[in-house]
Amino acid sequence: MSSSNRERKCSKEKDSTVYSKRSKRICIPIEREEYERILLDKDLFRAYLDTQIVQHPELFPSTISQGYKLHDILPPSKKMPDMRLRRIKVKAKLCNKEVFAIAPSFVMPYMTGYADDVEKALFLRKFAVPYWALTYVFGRNDMYWERLELSIGRNSIVGTTVKQPDKLPQDVLADEKHTRLNGEKAYIATTVGDDCVLGASIALQADTENLTEAYGHFKVEAQDLVADYEPQSVNIDGWKATWLAWQNLFSSITIILCFLHGFIKIRDRCKRMKTHFSEICTRVWDAYHAVDKLAFLEKINDLKTWASKTIEKGAGLDAILKLCNRTPEFVKAFDHPSAYRTSNMIDRHMDPLDRYLYSAKYFHGHLMTAEYGVRAWALLHNFHPYCPRSRVASQYQSPAHKLNGFVYHDNWLQNLLVSASMGGYRR
């Protein structure tokens, strides 16, 4: 068979063992001059490391409190001959002593380059600049830039983004982004909280089983940070499989139905009603802005009565009555004042995700490659700097900075690398 007619065999299986492998690379914020000064002096190196353990214990294994000793200095890397790493051995009492490499923030994982040399190229991925364009401008080759990006997706999204347990959101939003894998439909199960993407995983089917598995990665990563974590509420669009998936994962969670989706259906079916469209919109949003549960119920009943008497039978009236009949689901939000009542926040993050997917003409290849790609997008999205002209940029560097309230390094990529210390997990 000729090479032009050979069919490529792409795996549709997820390698679950990848998520159980925890990185033994501890990344610390440090400048190159300082690192080279202290590397060979064990007293200076230990003093600097002790300071970091006190200031940022979340970057180290939880067993670091039992003590550690300097283990050795690795030989120069073949890829970066001028770079060497020290290793430490943690004195854990309840398990085998483990050895961890201490990596400076200015070096990329797997010794693939210096952060300063690749930072601008990875920044351009925010705007979905293709790999061949990065090669044209920055050199290397297309596979170098793709692998560099995909390697970021190996880290825990939650653990890398959320650095303190008390910052883990109690109210989240969830939705599926429709995409394609090798020409077939696929769905990106996306979780957002506190204006950060906290979960992104591909499901090949939009049924309960596949969505439970895809959303389950958020649960696993969140409970690595807080063992008994369970969000109070999740805002969804009403898809039954999504509903059941979240109930399977968190038995006591409150499902908040997105009010905006109900209005969009009304808008699409009633926008040609020139006489009544404006009043329909006013009545729907008046109900949404009700000050309490009783006022909401009263306004919804008024809307239902008015629509039944005024609007002719058809798709428009059916959409209005459908929204009114879902009142028991909408009213739950009044018991959770901090819950999200519309999907606006997750929609803001799905817009750049849509551009990212479209620019690459969606996914082609193995399922795990696509999985790493969408996870890498989530982390880059959380750590990419805000546009300087935006109001939020005057206070915060990125969404992750806004959530945590601090950064480890002024450079966004080095901040990401430090946040991804130990792959975003703690032991």
Contacts in CASP RR format, 6 or more apart in sequence:
PFRMAT RR
TARGET T0000
AUTHOR 0000-0000-0000
METHOD contacts of the structure
MODEL  1
MSSSNRERKCSKEKDSTVYSKRSKRICIPIEREEYERILLDKDLFRAYLD
TQIVQHPELFPSTISQGYKLHDILPPSKKMPDMRLRRIKVKAKLCNKEVF
AIAPSFVMPYMTGYADDVEKALFLRKFAVPYWALTYVFGRNDMYWERLEL
SIGRNSIVGTTVKQPDKLPQDVLADEKHTRLNGEKAYIATTVGDDCVLGA
SIALQADTENLTEAYGHFKVEAQDLVADYEPQSVNIDGWKATWLAWQNLF
SSITIILCFLHGFIKIRDRCKRMKTHFSEICTRVWDAYHAVDKLAFLEKI
NDLKTWASKTIEKGAGLDAILKLCNRTPEFVKAFDHPSAYRTSNMIDRHM
DPLDRYLYSAKYFHGHLMTAEYGVRAWALLHNFHPYCPRSRVASQYQSPA
HKLNGFVYHDNWLQNLLVSASMGGYRR
8 365 0 8 1.000
10 182 0 8 1.000
10 365 0 8 1.000
10 366 0 8 1.000
10 367 0 8 1.000
11 366 0 8 1.000
11 367 0 8 1.000
11 368 0 8 1.000
12 181 0 8 1.000
12 204 0 8 1.000
12 367 0 8 1.000
13 367 0 8 1.000
13 368 0 8 1.000
14 213 0 8 1.000
14 367 0 8 1.000
14 368 0 8 1.000
14 371 0 8 1.000
15 368 0 8 1.000
18 154 0 8 1.000
18 368 0 8 1.000
19 217 0 8 1.000
19 220 0 8 1.000
22 422 0 8 1.000
22 423 0 8 1.000
22 425 0 8 1.000
22 427 0 8 1.000
23 154 0 8 1.000
23 155 0 8 1.000
23 422 0 8 1.000
23 423 0 8 1.000
23 424 0 8 1.000
23 425 0 8 1.000
24 98 0 8 1.000
24 99 0 8 1.000
24 100 0 8 1.000
24 101 0 8 1.000
24 422 0 8 1.000
25 100 0 8 1.000
25 101 0 8 1.000
25 103 0 8 1.000
25 109 0 8 1.000
25 421 0 8 1.000
25 422 0 8 1.000
25 423 0 8 1.000
26 59 0 8 1.000
26 60 0 8 1.000
26 61 0 8 1.000
26 88 0 8 1.000
26 100 0 8 1.000
26 101 0 8 1.000
26 102 0 8 1.000
26 103 0 8 1.000
26 421 0 8 1.000
26 422 0 8 1.000
27 59 0 8 1.000
27 103 0 8 1.000
27 104 0 8 1.000
27 105 0 8 1.000
27 417 0 8 1.000
27 418 0 8 1.000
27 420 0 8 1.000
27 421 0 8 1.000
28 48 0 8 1.000
28 49 0 8 1.000
28 52 0 8 1.000
28 59 0 8 1.000
28 102 0 8 1.000
28 103 0 8 1.000
28 104 0 8 1.000
28 105 0 8 1.000
28 418 0 8 1.000
28 421 0 8 1.000
29 52 0 8 1.000
29 105 0 8 1.000
29 408 0 8 1.000
29 409 0 8 1.000
29 414 0 8 1.000
29 418 0 8 1.000
30 48 0 8 1.000
30 104 0 8 1.000
30 105 0 8 1.000
30 106 0 8 1.000
31 106 0 8 1.000
32 104 0 8 1.000
32 106 0 8 1.000
34 48 0 8 1.000
35 104 0 8 1.000
35 106 0 8 1.000
37 44 0 8 1.000
38 44 0 8 1.000
38 45 0 8 1.000
38 47 0 8 1.000
38 48 0 8 1.000
39 45 0 8 1.000
39 73 0 8 1.000
39 84 0 8 1.000
39 86 0 8 1.000
40 73 0 8 1.000
42 70 0 8 1.000
45 70 0 8 1.000
45 86 0 8 1.000
46 70 0 8 1.000
49 88 0 8 1.000
49 102 0 8 1.000
52 59 0 8 1.000
52 60 0 8 1.000
53 60 0 8 1.000
53 64 0 8 1.000
56 408 0 8 1.000
57 64 0 8 1.000
57 65 0 8 1.000
58 163 0 8 1.000
58 164 0 8 1.000
58 426 0 8 1.000
59 418 0 8 1.000
59 421 0 8 1.000
59 422 0 8 1.000
60 421 0 8 1.000
60 422 0 8 1.000
60 426 0 8 1.000
61 90 0 8 1.000
61 98 0 8 1.000
61 100 0 8 1.000
61 422 0 8 1.000
61 426 0 8 1.000
61 427 0 8 1.000
62 426 0 8 1.000
62 427 0 8 1.000
63 90 0 8 1.000
63 91 0 8 1.000
63 92 0 8 1.000
63 95 0 8 1.000
63 98 0 8 1.000
63 427 0 8 1.000
64 90 0 8 1.000
66 90 0 8 1.000
66 91 0 8 1.000
66 92 0 8 1.000
66 93 0 8 1.000
67 90 0 8 1.000
67 91 0 8 1.000
68 88 0 8 1.000
68 89 0 8 1.000
68 90 0 8 1.000
68 91 0 8 1.000
69 88 0 8 1.000
69 89 0 8 1.000
69 91 0 8 1.000
70 86 0 8 1.000
70 87 0 8 1.000
70 88 0 8 1.000
71 86 0 8 1.000
71 87 0 8 1.000
71 88 0 8 1.000
71 89 0 8 1.000
71 99 0 8 1.000
72 86 0 8 1.000
72 87 0 8 1.000
73 84 0 8 1.000
73 85 0 8 1.000
73 86 0 8 1.000
73 87 0 8 1.000
74 84 0 8 1.000
74 85 0 8 1.000
74 86 0 8 1.000
74 87 0 8 1.000
74 101 0 8 1.000
75 84 0 8 1.000
76 82 0 8 1.000
76 83 0 8 1.000
76 84 0 8 1.000
77 83 0 8 1.000
77 84 0 8 1.000
77 111 0 8 1.000
79 111 0 8 1.000
79 112 0 8 1.000
79 113 0 8 1.000
80 107 0 8 1.000
80 111 0 8 1.000
80 113 0 8 1.000
83 107 0 8 1.000
83 111 0 8 1.000
85 101 0 8 1.000
85 102 0 8 1.000
85 103 0 8 1.000
86 101 0 8 1.000
86 102 0 8 1.000
87 99 0 8 1.000
87 100 0 8 1.000
87 101 0 8 1.000
87 102 0 8 1.000
88 99 0 8 1.000
88 100 0 8 1.000
88 102 0 8 1.000
89 97 0 8 1.000
89 98 0 8 1.000
89 99 0 8 1.000
89 100 0 8 1.000
90 97 0 8 1.000
90 98 0 8 1.000
90 99 0 8 1.000
90 100 0 8 1.000
91 97 0 8 1.000
92 98 0 8 1.000
98 427 0 8 1.000
100 422 0 8 1.000
103 109 0 8 1.000
105 115 0 8 1.000
105 408 0 8 1.000
105 409 0 8 1.000
105 414 0 8 1.000
105 417 0 8 1.000
105 418 0 8 1.000
106 114 0 8 1.000
106 115 0 8 1.000
106 116 0 8 1.000
106 414 0 8 1.000
107 113 0 8 1.000
107 114 0 8 1.000
107 115 0 8 1.000
108 114 0 8 1.000
108 115 0 8 1.000
108 118 0 8 1.000
108 148 0 8 1.000
108 417 0 8 1.000
109 151 0 8 1.000
109 417 0 8 1.000
110 151 0 8 1.000
112 118 0 8 1.000
112 144 0 8 1.000
112 147 0 8 1.000
112 148 0 8 1.000
112 151 0 8 1.000
115 411 0 8 1.000
115 413 0 8 1.000
115 414 0 8 1.000
115 417 0 8 1.000
116 411 0 8 1.000
118 138 0 8 1.000
118 148 0 8 1.000
118 413 0 8 1.000
119 411 0 8 1.000
119 412 0 8 1.000
119 413 0 8 1.000
120 138 0 8 1.000
121 134 0 8 1.000
121 137 0 8 1.000
121 138 0 8 1.000
121 145 0 8 1.000
122 148 0 8 1.000
122 149 0 8 1.000
122 380 0 8 1.000
122 413 0 8 1.000
123 384 0 8 1.000
123 385 0 8 1.000
123 412 0 8 1.000
123 413 0 8 1.000
124 133 0 8 1.000
124 134 0 8 1.000
125 134 0 8 1.000
125 149 0 8 1.000
125 380 0 8 1.000
126 352 0 8 1.000
126 380 0 8 1.000
126 381 0 8 1.000
126 384 0 8 1.000
128 355 0 8 1.000
128 356 0 8 1.000
128 358 0 8 1.000
128 359 0 8 1.000
128 360 0 8 1.000
130 359 0 8 1.000
130 360 0 8 1.000
131 142 0 8 1.000
131 143 0 8 1.000
131 145 0 8 1.000
131 146 0 8 1.000
132 142 0 8 1.000
134 140 0 8 1.000
134 142 0 8 1.000
134 145 0 8 1.000
135 141 0 8 1.000
135 142 0 8 1.000
135 144 0 8 1.000
135 145 0 8 1.000
138 145 0 8 1.000
149 373 0 8 1.000
149 376 0 8 1.000
149 380 0 8 1.000
150 369 0 8 1.000
150 372 0 8 1.000
150 373 0 8 1.000
150 376 0 8 1.000
151 372 0 8 1.000
151 376 0 8 1.000
152 375 0 8 1.000
152 376 0 8 1.000
152 379 0 8 1.000
152 380 0 8 1.000
152 416 0 8 1.000
152 420 0 8 1.000
153 372 0 8 1.000
153 373 0 8 1.000
153 375 0 8 1.000
153 376 0 8 1.000
153 378 0 8 1.000
153 379 0 8 1.000
154 372 0 8 1.000
154 375 0 8 1.000
154 423 0 8 1.000
155 375 0 8 1.000
155 379 0 8 1.000
155 420 0 8 1.000
155 423 0 8 1.000
155 424 0 8 1.000
156 221 0 8 1.000
156 224 0 8 1.000
156 423 0 8 1.000
156 424 0 8 1.000
156 425 0 8 1.000
157 197 0 8 1.000
157 198 0 8 1.000
157 199 0 8 1.000
157 200 0 8 1.000
157 217 0 8 1.000
157 218 0 8 1.000
157 221 0 8 1.000
157 375 0 8 1.000
157 378 0 8 1.000
157 379 0 8 1.000
157 382 0 8 1.000
158 168 0 8 1.000
158 198 0 8 1.000
158 199 0 8 1.000
158 218 0 8 1.000
158 221 0 8 1.000
158 222 0 8 1.000
158 224 0 8 1.000
158 225 0 8 1.000
159 221 0 8 1.000
159 224 0 8 1.000
159 225 0 8 1.000
159 419 0 8 1.000
159 423 0 8 1.000
159 424 0 8 1.000
159 425 0 8 1.000
160 379 0 8 1.000
160 382 0 8 1.000
160 416 0 8 1.000
160 419 0 8 1.000
160 420 0 8 1.000
160 423 0 8 1.000
160 424 0 8 1.000
161 196 0 8 1.000
161 197 0 8 1.000
161 198 0 8 1.000
161 379 0 8 1.000
161 382 0 8 1.000
161 383 0 8 1.000
161 400 0 8 1.000
161 403 0 8 1.000
161 419 0 8 1.000
162 168 0 8 1.000
162 196 0 8 1.000
162 198 0 8 1.000
162 225 0 8 1.000
162 403 0 8 1.000
162 404 0 8 1.000
163 404 0 8 1.000
163 419 0 8 1.000
164 404 0 8 1.000
165 225 0 8 1.000
165 226 0 8 1.000
167 194 0 8 1.000
167 403 0 8 1.000
167 404 0 8 1.000
168 222 0 8 1.000
168 225 0 8 1.000
168 226 0 8 1.000
168 229 0 8 1.000
169 193 0 8 1.000
169 194 0 8 1.000
169 198 0 8 1.000
169 231 0 8 1.000
170 231 0 8 1.000
170 232 0 8 1.000
170 233 0 8 1.000
170 338 0 8 1.000
171 193 0 8 1.000
171 231 0 8 1.000
171 232 0 8 1.000
171 233 0 8 1.000
171 234 0 8 1.000
171 235 0 8 1.000
171 336 0 8 1.000
171 338 0 8 1.000
171 339 0 8 1.000
171 340 0 8 1.000
172 191 0 8 1.000
172 192 0 8 1.000
172 193 0 8 1.000
172 198 0 8 1.000
172 231 0 8 1.000
172 233 0 8 1.000
172 234 0 8 1.000
172 235 0 8 1.000
172 340 0 8 1.000
173 191 0 8 1.000
173 192 0 8 1.000
173 193 0 8 1.000
173 234 0 8 1.000
173 235 0 8 1.000
173 236 0 8 1.000
173 340 0 8 1.000
173 343 0 8 1.000
173 345 0 8 1.000
173 346 0 8 1.000
174 189 0 8 1.000
174 190 0 8 1.000
174 191 0 8 1.000
174 192 0 8 1.000
174 215 0 8 1.000
174 234 0 8 1.000
174 235 0 8 1.000
174 236 0 8 1.000
174 242 0 8 1.000
174 246 0 8 1.000
174 346 0 8 1.000
175 190 0 8 1.000
175 236 0 8 1.000
175 237 0 8 1.000
175 242 0 8 1.000
175 343 0 8 1.000
175 346 0 8 1.000
175 347 0 8 1.000
175 350 0 8 1.000
176 187 0 8 1.000
176 188 0 8 1.000
176 189 0 8 1.000
176 190 0 8 1.000
176 203 0 8 1.000
176 206 0 8 1.000
176 211 0 8 1.000
176 239 0 8 1.000
176 242 0 8 1.000
177 187 0 8 1.000
177 188 0 8 1.000
177 190 0 8 1.000
177 350 0 8 1.000
177 353 0 8 1.000
177 354 0 8 1.000
177 357 0 8 1.000
178 185 0 8 1.000
178 186 0 8 1.000
178 187 0 8 1.000
179 185 0 8 1.000
179 186 0 8 1.000
179 187 0 8 1.000
179 188 0 8 1.000
179 202 0 8 1.000
179 357 0 8 1.000
179 362 0 8 1.000
179 363 0 8 1.000
180 186 0 8 1.000
180 362 0 8 1.000
180 363 0 8 1.000
181 202 0 8 1.000
181 204 0 8 1.000
181 362 0 8 1.000
181 363 0 8 1.000
181 364 0 8 1.000
181 365 0 8 1.000
181 367 0 8 1.000
181 370 0 8 1.000
182 363 0 8 1.000
182 364 0 8 1.000
182 365 0 8 1.000
183 362 0 8 1.000
184 204 0 8 1.000
186 202 0 8 1.000
186 203 0 8 1.000
186 204 0 8 1.000
186 363 0 8 1.000
186 370 0 8 1.000
187 202 0 8 1.000
187 203 0 8 1.000
187 204 0 8 1.000
187 205 0 8 1.000
187 206 0 8 1.000
187 210 0 8 1.000
187 211 0 8 1.000
187 214 0 8 1.000
188 200 0 8 1.000
188 201 0 8 1.000
188 202 0 8 1.000
188 203 0 8 1.000
188 214 0 8 1.000
188 353 0 8 1.000
188 374 0 8 1.000
189 199 0 8 1.000
189 200 0 8 1.000
189 201 0 8 1.000
189 202 0 8 1.000
189 203 0 8 1.000
189 211 0 8 1.000
189 214 0 8 1.000
189 215 0 8 1.000
189 245 0 8 1.000
190 197 0 8 1.000
190 199 0 8 1.000
190 200 0 8 1.000
190 346 0 8 1.000
190 349 0 8 1.000
190 350 0 8 1.000
190 353 0 8 1.000
191 197 0 8 1.000
191 198 0 8 1.000
191 199 0 8 1.000
191 200 0 8 1.000
191 215 0 8 1.000
191 218 0 8 1.000
192 198 0 8 1.000
192 199 0 8 1.000
192 345 0 8 1.000
192 346 0 8 1.000
192 349 0 8 1.000
193 345 0 8 1.000
194 402 0 8 1.000
194 403 0 8 1.000
195 345 0 8 1.000
195 399 0 8 1.000
195 402 0 8 1.000
195 403 0 8 1.000
196 382 0 8 1.000
196 399 0 8 1.000
196 400 0 8 1.000
196 402 0 8 1.000
196 403 0 8 1.000
197 349 0 8 1.000
197 378 0 8 1.000
197 381 0 8 1.000
197 382 0 8 1.000
198 218 0 8 1.000
198 221 0 8 1.000
198 222 0 8 1.000
198 378 0 8 1.000
199 215 0 8 1.000
199 217 0 8 1.000
199 218 0 8 1.000
199 221 0 8 1.000
199 375 0 8 1.000
199 378 0 8 1.000
200 374 0 8 1.000
200 375 0 8 1.000
200 377 0 8 1.000
200 378 0 8 1.000
201 213 0 8 1.000
201 214 0 8 1.000
201 215 0 8 1.000
201 216 0 8 1.000
201 217 0 8 1.000
201 218 0 8 1.000
201 371 0 8 1.000
201 374 0 8 1.000
201 375 0 8 1.000
202 214 0 8 1.000
202 363 0 8 1.000
202 367 0 8 1.000
202 370 0 8 1.000
202 371 0 8 1.000
202 374 0 8 1.000
203 210 0 8 1.000
203 211 0 8 1.000
203 213 0 8 1.000
203 214 0 8 1.000
204 210 0 8 1.000
204 367 0 8 1.000
206 239 0 8 1.000
206 241 0 8 1.000
207 241 0 8 1.000
208 240 0 8 1.000
208 241 0 8 1.000
208 244 0 8 1.000
208 245 0 8 1.000
208 248 0 8 1.000
211 241 0 8 1.000
211 242 0 8 1.000
211 245 0 8 1.000
212 244 0 8 1.000
212 245 0 8 1.000
212 248 0 8 1.000
212 249 0 8 1.000
214 245 0 8 1.000
215 245 0 8 1.000
215 246 0 8 1.000
215 249 0 8 1.000
216 249 0 8 1.000
219 229 0 8 1.000
219 249 0 8 1.000
219 250 0 8 1.000
222 229 0 8 1.000
223 229 0 8 1.000
224 425 0 8 1.000
224 426 0 8 1.000
225 426 0 8 1.000
230 250 0 8 1.000
230 252 0 8 1.000
230 253 0 8 1.000
231 250 0 8 1.000
231 253 0 8 1.000
232 253 0 8 1.000
232 254 0 8 1.000
232 336 0 8 1.000
232 338 0 8 1.000
232 339 0 8 1.000
233 253 0 8 1.000
233 254 0 8 1.000
233 255 0 8 1.000
233 256 0 8 1.000
233 333 0 8 1.000
233 336 0 8 1.000
233 338 0 8 1.000
233 339 0 8 1.000
233 340 0 8 1.000
234 246 0 8 1.000
234 250 0 8 1.000
234 253 0 8 1.000
234 254 0 8 1.000
234 255 0 8 1.000
234 256 0 8 1.000
235 256 0 8 1.000
235 257 0 8 1.000
235 258 0 8 1.000
235 339 0 8 1.000
235 340 0 8 1.000
235 341 0 8 1.000
235 342 0 8 1.000
235 343 0 8 1.000
235 346 0 8 1.000
236 242 0 8 1.000
236 243 0 8 1.000
236 246 0 8 1.000
236 255 0 8 1.000
236 256 0 8 1.000
236 257 0 8 1.000
236 258 0 8 1.000
237 257 0 8 1.000
237 258 0 8 1.000
237 261 0 8 1.000
237 343 0 8 1.000
238 257 0 8 1.000
238 258 0 8 1.000
238 261 0 8 1.000
243 255 0 8 1.000
246 253 0 8 1.000
246 255 0 8 1.000
247 253 0 8 1.000
247 255 0 8 1.000
254 332 0 8 1.000
254 335 0 8 1.000
254 336 0 8 1.000
254 339 0 8 1.000
255 329 0 8 1.000
255 332 0 8 1.000
256 329 0 8 1.000
256 332 0 8 1.000
256 333 0 8 1.000
256 336 0 8 1.000
256 339 0 8 1.000
256 340 0 8 1.000
256 341 0 8 1.000
257 326 0 8 1.000
257 329 0 8 1.000
257 330 0 8 1.000
257 332 0 8 1.000
258 341 0 8 1.000
258 342 0 8 1.000
258 343 0 8 1.000
259 288 0 8 1.000
259 330 0 8 1.000
259 341 0 8 1.000
259 342 0 8 1.000
260 342 0 8 1.000
260 343 0 8 1.000
260 344 0 8 1.000
261 343 0 8 1.000
262 319 0 8 1.000
262 322 0 8 1.000
262 323 0 8 1.000
262 326 0 8 1.000
263 281 0 8 1.000
263 284 0 8 1.000
263 285 0 8 1.000
263 288 0 8 1.000
263 323 0 8 1.000
265 319 0 8 1.000
265 322 0 8 1.000
265 323 0 8 1.000
266 280 0 8 1.000
266 284 0 8 1.000
266 316 0 8 1.000
266 319 0 8 1.000
266 320 0 8 1.000
266 323 0 8 1.000
267 281 0 8 1.000
268 319 0 8 1.000
269 315 0 8 1.000
269 316 0 8 1.000
269 318 0 8 1.000
269 319 0 8 1.000
270 276 0 8 1.000
270 277 0 8 1.000
270 280 0 8 1.000
270 311 0 8 1.000
270 316 0 8 1.000
270 319 0 8 1.000
270 320 0 8 1.000
271 277 0 8 1.000
273 280 0 8 1.000
273 311 0 8 1.000
273 316 0 8 1.000
276 310 0 8 1.000
276 311 0 8 1.000
280 307 0 8 1.000
280 311 0 8 1.000
280 320 0 8 1.000
283 299 0 8 1.000
283 302 0 8 1.000
283 303 0 8 1.000
283 306 0 8 1.000
284 303 0 8 1.000
284 320 0 8 1.000
284 323 0 8 1.000
286 299 0 8 1.000
287 296 0 8 1.000
287 299 0 8 1.000
287 300 0 8 1.000
287 303 0 8 1.000
288 296 0 8 1.000
288 341 0 8 1.000
290 296 0 8 1.000
290 298 0 8 1.000
290 299 0 8 1.000
292 334 0 8 1.000
293 331 0 8 1.000
293 334 0 8 1.000
293 335 0 8 1.000
296 327 0 8 1.000
296 330 0 8 1.000
296 331 0 8 1.000
296 334 0 8 1.000
297 327 0 8 1.000
297 331 0 8 1.000
300 324 0 8 1.000
300 327 0 8 1.000
300 330 0 8 1.000
301 324 0 8 1.000
303 320 0 8 1.000
303 324 0 8 1.000
304 320 0 8 1.000
304 321 0 8 1.000
304 324 0 8 1.000
307 317 0 8 1.000
307 320 0 8 1.000
307 321 0 8 1.000
307 324 0 8 1.000
308 317 0 8 1.000
308 321 0 8 1.000
311 317 0 8 1.000
311 320 0 8 1.000
330 341 0 8 1.000
333 339 0 8 1.000
333 341 0 8 1.000
349 381 0 8 1.000
352 381 0 8 1.000
353 377 0 8 1.000
353 381 0 8 1.000
356 377 0 8 1.000
357 363 0 8 1.000
363 369 0 8 1.000
363 370 0 8 1.000
379 416 0 8 1.000
379 420 0 8 1.000
380 416 0 8 1.000
381 399 0 8 1.000
382 398 0 8 1.000
382 399 0 8 1.000
382 400 0 8 1.000
383 398 0 8 1.000
383 399 0 8 1.000
383 400 0 8 1.000
383 412 0 8 1.000
383 413 0 8 1.000
383 415 0 8 1.000
383 416 0 8 1.000
383 419 0 8 1.000
384 398 0 8 1.000
384 412 0 8 1.000
385 393 0 8 1.000
385 397 0 8 1.000
385 398 0 8 1.000
385 412 0 8 1.000
386 392 0 8 1.000
386 393 0 8 1.000
386 396 0 8 1.000
386 397 0 8 1.000
386 398 0 8 1.000
386 399 0 8 1.000
387 393 0 8 1.000
392 402 0 8 1.000
395 402 0 8 1.000
396 402 0 8 1.000
396 405 0 8 1.000
397 407 0 8 1.000
397 410 0 8 1.000
397 412 0 8 1.000
397 415 0 8 1.000
398 407 0 8 1.000
398 412 0 8 1.000
398 415 0 8 1.000
400 407 0 8 1.000
400 415 0 8 1.000
400 416 0 8 1.000
400 419 0 8 1.000
401 407 0 8 1.000
401 415 0 8 1.000
407 415 0 8 1.000
408 414 0 8 1.000
408 415 0 8 1.000
408 418 0 8 1.000
408 419 0 8 1.000
409 415 0 8 1.000
409 418 0 8 1.000
END
